[in-house]
Amino acid sequence: MHTRRLEWIIERALFVCAALSVLTTAGIILVLAVETFEFLREVPVAEFLTGTEWTPLFATPRFGVLPLVAGTLLVSAIAMVVALPMGLLSAIYLSEYAPDGVRRIVKPVLEVLAGVPTVVYGYFALMFVTPLLQRVFPQMSGFNALSPGIVMGIMILPLVSSLSEDAMRAVPRGLREGAYALGATRMQTALQIVVPAAFSGITAAFILAVSRAVGETMIVAIAAGQQPRLTANPFVPLETMTAYIVQVSLGDTPQGTLEYRTIFAVGMLLFLMTFGLNLVSTWLRERFREVYS
Amino acid sequence: MSVATPSVRSLSGLVARPGTASTAVSAPVKIDVDRMNFYYGAKRALDGISIQIRANLVTAFIGPSGCGKSTFLRSLNRMNDIIPGTRVEGTVLIDGQDIYTPGVDVVELRRRVGMVFQKSNPFPKSIFENVAYGLRINNMARSKAELNDRVEESLRQAAIFDEVKDRLHESALALSGGQQQRLCIARALAIRPEILLMDEPASALDPIATQRIEELIYDLKKTYTIVIVTHNMQQAARVSDHTAFFWLGRLVEYDRTDRIFTAPAEKLTEDYVTGRCG
């Protein structure tokens, strides 16, 4: 009797723990949704989503989120230009070329990159990469999109290479042997057989990395600047969605004001973007698993 | 159980017995292996294999699981090279040329010695592209028309063309198991190898698909030298001209198939083919 009651208590306790994390997530989404709704009662959706000026803290505020979205996309795009080829190539090396001993050392070392605090990356971008780049591009300002973009690419590199390598190693050995038996070289086998066969898994890795880049905060808050600007120029200061949220959160914006609610509206948009990317990534990986398990 | 030495008597049955002038004996030697040892790391998986495989015949390797027959087959196109820590001693001559001497172009070797695997392994590409792949990477088709012709010819040789001719550009993964295996045979034939190695090509197939593969093997030996590993002794008896029996990494007996199954020289062979061991 006694043990059965204990069992009951343990079971409930575990359920509460599990429910808590689900409820927290639901609560966050609820708060985001409510505050966004309040915000959108004062600012029309069309103006928010299509406006090209973002000056909510000015005397004559404008609430066009596009400059923040563009800033986010520009920095993320630069990050992907760095992380995509390097990540894919290192995955090909690790999966198809590296001897076991090398892989056992290189892979954990690469994954250590993922353990570096992002604030360190941020200052690395601001204090080291930016001055370095300014020697090549003298017109570049101290805050810009290029430097944090490159550093963010380095940050998400392990994610891309590790997940891509997993996808490539999941390709059955029989496929490689089939190619070798036809006289394919290692490079042909890797690029023409293994990579296409692992395509959905690799794409899933890329999308997950994009999602990380879009949501990354610290690096851009430190090194990209705080000037919402609709531009594709990587040399000038700009502001991303995440950096804007940091800026307002750190300031003395009174609670309940329209300015205060902007961070929830921007946060909601950011959430929808990363959530959508994660969904696509998961869907692709599931599909991949179906084909080769 | 004592293991026989590599069977000198049975080799002589093929090599040096002029009285039995069948096609089997007169066919030229295609693959000549002399005292070959094979190692996975420190473990010796093949021990002193000597065998002469003759052109345009079907040679079957039989023996229990783990006896080394697949390992030996895979050493004939150096497919074991991709497994780390493997090593070969002795000589393996194909048309008189040692394939393990330094400087041998493995890609060229594998082009001449094709392979079909136990588990069908079509590439996740279209049916057409599966067959065309070997032609493309080896630059064997000079024009689009030639490529199309070679693909069709290979699919016909593998007796699958009529089943797939209306969906050449659909995914190969949608084919049935038996069709996939014949597609893999077509893929191997497309680059016109001289030798075709088949590693239990029908073990995952139903009886009807198996019968089609066996008929195919019979047709193909006119053009190719075929070496087939099989677990199925009826299959070996049906399709092969010569049979080699492997046991614990050794070649116990190698002779004409009818002799292996009706009057083997070694007691071990007799026990195995009659199902008393293995």
Boltz contact constraints between the chains, C-beta under 6 A:
constraints:
  - contact:
      token1: [A, 174]
      token2: [B, 117]
      max_distance: 6.0
  - contact:
      token1: [A, 174]
      token2: [B, 119]
      max_distance: 6.0
  - contact:
      token1: [A, 174]
      token2: [B, 121]
      max_distance: 6.0
  - contact:
      token1: [A, 175]
      token2: [B, 121]
      max_distance: 6.0
  - contact:
      token1: [A, 178]
      token2: [B, 121]
      max_distance: 6.0
  - contact:
      token1: [A, 181]
      token2: [B, 110]
      max_distance: 6.0
  - contact:
      token1: [A, 181]
      token2: [B, 115]
      max_distance: 6.0
  - contact:
      token1: [A, 182]
      token2: [B, 134]
      max_distance: 6.0
  - contact:
      token1: [A, 183]
      token2: [B, 107]
      max_distance: 6.0
  - contact:
      token1: [A, 183]
      token2: [B, 110]
      max_distance: 6.0
  - contact:
      token1: [A, 183]
      token2: [B, 111]
      max_distance: 6.0
  - contact:
      token1: [A, 183]
      token2: [B, 138]
      max_distance: 6.0
  - contact:
      token1: [A, 184]
      token2: [B, 137]
      max_distance: 6.0
  - contact:
      token1: [A, 188]
      token2: [B, 137]
      max_distance: 6.0
  - contact:
      token1: [A, 193]
      token2: [B, 123]
      max_distance: 6.0
  - contact:
      token1: [A, 197]
      token2: [B, 124]
      max_distance: 6.0
